[in-house]
């Protein structure tokens, strides 16, 4: 039986304030839940319906499991079509960025990306292309927002996502800084170094003027048609793909 206190706790985790207070975030869907169980994250408890019972049977006995009716599960799920399983996972300790860990590789820097779906897609894309670190501005949407977690399809369990003051971090990194801008060198003519930071901007405003001033090389995706702009997650995918293509040739 699901208590009112449990319902209140779980539904409150839709809000960043309460995620921080409780030190927990929500993961929904069997694939995503299993990814976090297999990761370094600590899964505190799992709520599931009878349909997911056979899959839940494979989960460690150290994790508290609660079987719910479909009606009870509907009260805690944020999905329009619930998948019958939800986990409460402990928020990780916010690690400081160690510049030495960013050497000899590319990392993504996100300047106030706001849409949860975009951030989730960027995290999933980054893992596909082997990017291990994503550095976000303080104003970027929370990576543990349930919609972000859902969109990552489990990739969040394996990547490092940091939040920091970009104005301080970028100059201190000692890395070459590439920025996705409307006016710059064509991405297809850009010769990438062996390491660096790739800065992607806000959906509506792009990269802020303060961060533009820190960019070493402006890079643009040439426009052939009439579209005004590209979705930031799509643009990030193109950047990651082009860097990977050059490195694999």
ChimeraX attribute file (.defattr): number of C-alpha atoms within 10 A of each C-alpha:
attribute: neighborCount
match mode: 1-to-1
recipient: residues
	/A:1	9
	/A:2	15
	/A:3	9
	/A:4	9
	/A:5	8
	/A:6	12
	/A:7	15
	/A:8	12
	/A:9	16
	/A:10	23
	/A:11	15
	/A:12	16
	/A:13	22
	/A:14	17
	/A:15	14
	/A:16	18
	/A:17	11
	/A:18	16
	/A:19	20
	/A:20	12
	/A:21	9
	/A:22	15
	/A:23	15
	/A:24	23
	/A:25	26
	/A:26	26
	/A:27	29
	/A:28	27
	/A:29	19
	/A:30	19
	/A:31	14
	/A:32	22
	/A:33	22
	/A:34	20
	/A:35	18
	/A:36	20
	/A:37	19
	/A:38	13
	/A:39	13
	/A:40	11
	/A:41	15
	/A:42	16
	/A:43	25
	/A:44	15
	/A:45	15
	/A:46	21
	/A:47	22
	/A:48	25
	/A:49	19
	/A:50	14
	/A:51	14
	/A:52	16
	/A:53	13
	/A:54	9
	/A:55	13
	/A:56	20
	/A:57	10
	/A:58	9
	/A:59	15
	/A:60	11
	/A:61	8
	/A:62	9
	/A:63	14
	/A:64	14
	/A:65	17
	/A:66	15
	/A:67	20
	/A:68	17
	/A:69	14
	/A:70	14
	/A:71	9
	/A:72	17
	/A:73	21
	/A:74	15
	/A:75	13
	/A:76	19
	/A:77	21
	/A:78	17
	/A:79	13
	/A:80	7
	/A:81	8
	/A:82	15
	/A:83	17
	/A:84	22
	/A:85	27
	/A:86	25
	/A:87	27
	/A:88	21
	/A:89	21
	/A:90	17
	/A:91	17
	/A:92	12
	/A:93	7
	/A:94	10
	/A:95	10
	/A:96	9
	/A:97	17
	/A:98	9
	/A:99	13
	/A:100	9
	/A:101	10
	/A:102	18
	/A:103	15
	/A:104	12
	/A:105	16
	/A:106	24
	/A:107	23
	/A:108	24
	/A:109	25
	/A:110	27
	/A:111	24
	/A:112	21
	/A:113	26
	/A:114	17
	/A:115	17
	/A:116	22
	/A:117	18
	/A:118	22
	/A:119	26
	/A:120	27
	/A:121	22
	/A:122	26
	/A:123	31
	/A:124	23
	/A:125	21
	/A:126	24
	/A:127	16
	/A:128	14
	/A:129	13
	/A:130	14
	/A:131	18
	/A:132	19
	/A:133	23
	/A:134	20
	/A:135	24
	/A:136	25
	/A:137	18
	/A:138	16
	/A:139	15
	/A:140	20
	/A:141	22
	/A:142	21
	/A:143	21
	/A:144	23
	/A:145	21
	/A:146	21
	/A:147	22
	/A:148	23
	/A:149	27
	/A:150	22
	/A:151	20
	/A:152	24
	/A:153	21
	/A:154	24
	/A:155	22
	/A:156	24
	/A:157	19
	/A:158	18
	/A:159	17
	/A:160	15
	/A:161	19
	/A:162	17
	/A:163	21
	/A:164	16
	/A:165	13
	/A:166	19
	/A:167	13
	/A:168	9
	/A:169	14
	/A:170	21
	/A:171	13
	/A:172	10
	/A:173	17
	/A:174	14
	/A:175	20
	/A:176	19
	/A:177	22
	/A:178	21
	/A:179	22
	/A:180	25
	/A:181	18
	/A:182	15
	/A:183	11
	/A:184	15
	/A:185	16
	/A:186	14
	/A:187	18
	/A:188	14
	/A:189	9
	/A:190	16
	/A:191	9
	/A:192	16
	/A:193	13
	/A:194	12
	/A:195	15
	/A:196	20
	/A:197	24
	/A:198	24
	/A:199	26
	/A:200	24
	/A:201	23
	/A:202	18
	/A:203	18
	/A:204	12
	/A:205	11
	/A:206	18
	/A:207	21
	/A:208	12
	/A:209	9
	/A:210	10
	/A:211	15
	/A:212	19
	/A:213	10
	/A:214	16
	/A:215	19
	/A:216	13
	/A:217	17
	/A:218	20
	/A:219	23
	/A:220	20
	/A:221	19
	/A:222	13
	/A:223	12
	/A:224	6
	/A:225	6
	/A:226	6
	/A:227	7
	/A:228	6
	/A:229	12
	/A:230	12
	/A:231	11
	/A:232	23
	/A:233	22
	/A:234	14
	/A:235	17
	/A:236	25
	/A:237	18
	/A:238	15
	/A:239	21
	/A:240	22
	/A:241	16
	/A:242	16
	/A:243	20
	/A:244	14
	/A:245	10
	/A:246	12
	/A:247	11
	/A:248	7
	/A:249	5
